[in-house]
């Protein structure tokens, strides 16, 4: 695993379904906020080049 960062200009979240209009996490639908901020966000992540996966810890820092 190679340590690095996930970065975005907006909030990053996981959702079961694709959002059509509002791209904000909805806790009533069990959306999980990974990193937040309308002015950008950064979250530590690990890259596994052998399995082509990026692993992100969702626990609050």
HELIX and SHEET records of a PDB file:
HELIX    1   1 UNK A   27  UNK A   29  5                                   3    
SHEET    1   A 3 UNK A   2  UNK A   8  0                                        
SHEET    2   A 3 UNK A  41  UNK A  48 -1                                        
SHEET    3   A 3 UNK A  53  UNK A  55 -1                                        
SHEET    1   B 2 UNK A  12  UNK A  14  0                                        
SHEET    2   B 2 UNK A  32  UNK A  35 -1                                        
END                                                                             
